[in-house]
Amino acid sequence: MHIITKRRLREFWERHADAEHDLRIWHSVVKAKRYKTPHEVRAEFPTSSFLGNGVTVFDIVGNKYRLVVTMRYDMGTVFIRHVVTHKEYDRLTKTGSL
């Protein structure tokens, strides 16, 4: 999958060093794949959540952080929307910003 953009991952792990390992693994796994359906993503990432319209949420560092992406299976592209703490994710959910 083509990932847009790794910069957001890097900026997050520079502020939260404990997330670097998991984010690097996520990036390398997803980059090497060509997912066609959410079922294929779930097989790779069993705790992933699907919110509709291609929005997928991944638990990072045992659900301490959340990675929110839009997956365009038809284009083979993943757009990184948010990399946030669990508290920030709750705020985004309440304001409907996901």
Buried (B, 14 or more C-beta within 10 A) or exposed (E): BEBBEEEBBBEBBEEBEEBBEBBBEBBEEBEEBEBEEBEEBBEEBEEBBBEEEBBBBBBBBEEEBBBBBBBBBEEEBBBBBBBBBEEEBEEBBEEEEB
